[in-house]
Amino acid sequence: MPKKFHVALSFVSEDRVYVDAVAKALQAEGVDVFTTSSRKSICGERICTRT
């Protein structure tokens, strides 16, 4: 079963440091966060499914 996330953060590479800090703060509060920096590669993978 694919992992589900509460939040997906989309950003330009210049904002990576800021977004990583936001993601860590959200994760500390128990929120499952998806960012492209949290995955080594997402090319060709389905990141969203509709049920």
Wavefront OBJ file of the C-alpha trace (Angstrom):
o trace
v 0.000 0.000 0.000
v 1.413 3.428 -0.931
v 2.342 5.818 1.853
v -0.096 8.671 2.386
v 0.941 12.185 3.308
v -0.951 14.964 5.086
v 0.920 17.742 3.248
v 2.953 18.123 0.053
v 5.315 21.089 -0.154
v 6.206 22.391 -3.599
v 9.066 24.851 -3.973
v 11.864 26.195 -6.145
v 15.383 25.042 -5.331
v 16.389 28.443 -3.898
v 13.843 27.884 -1.101
v 15.021 24.371 -0.163
v 16.614 25.383 3.180
v 13.465 27.234 4.282
v 11.110 24.476 3.121
v 13.213 21.802 4.822
v 12.894 23.765 8.094
v 9.120 24.041 7.632
v 8.890 20.322 6.873
v 10.888 19.443 10.003
v 8.652 21.662 12.152
v 5.521 20.030 10.725
v 6.960 16.544 11.207
v 7.761 17.389 14.831
v 4.029 18.026 15.261
v 3.156 14.627 13.763
v 2.347 15.756 10.218
v 3.443 13.419 7.388
v 5.145 15.712 4.869
v 6.134 15.023 1.255
v 8.835 17.106 -0.403
v 10.997 16.245 -3.367
v 14.020 16.554 -1.091
v 12.571 13.832 1.142
v 12.763 11.369 -1.763
v 15.841 10.510 -3.800
v 13.863 10.124 -7.017
v 10.224 10.415 -7.922
v 10.596 10.277 -11.696
v 8.050 7.891 -13.122
v 6.464 7.191 -9.747
v 2.838 7.885 -9.024
v 2.703 10.311 -6.080
v -1.044 10.821 -6.060
v -3.876 8.356 -6.463
v -7.579 8.963 -6.552
v -9.916 6.581 -4.800
l 1 2 3 4 5 6 7 8 9 10 11 12 13 14 15 16 17 18 19 20 21 22 23 24 25 26 27 28 29 30 31 32 33 34 35 36 37 38 39 40 41 42 43 44 45 46 47 48 49 50 51
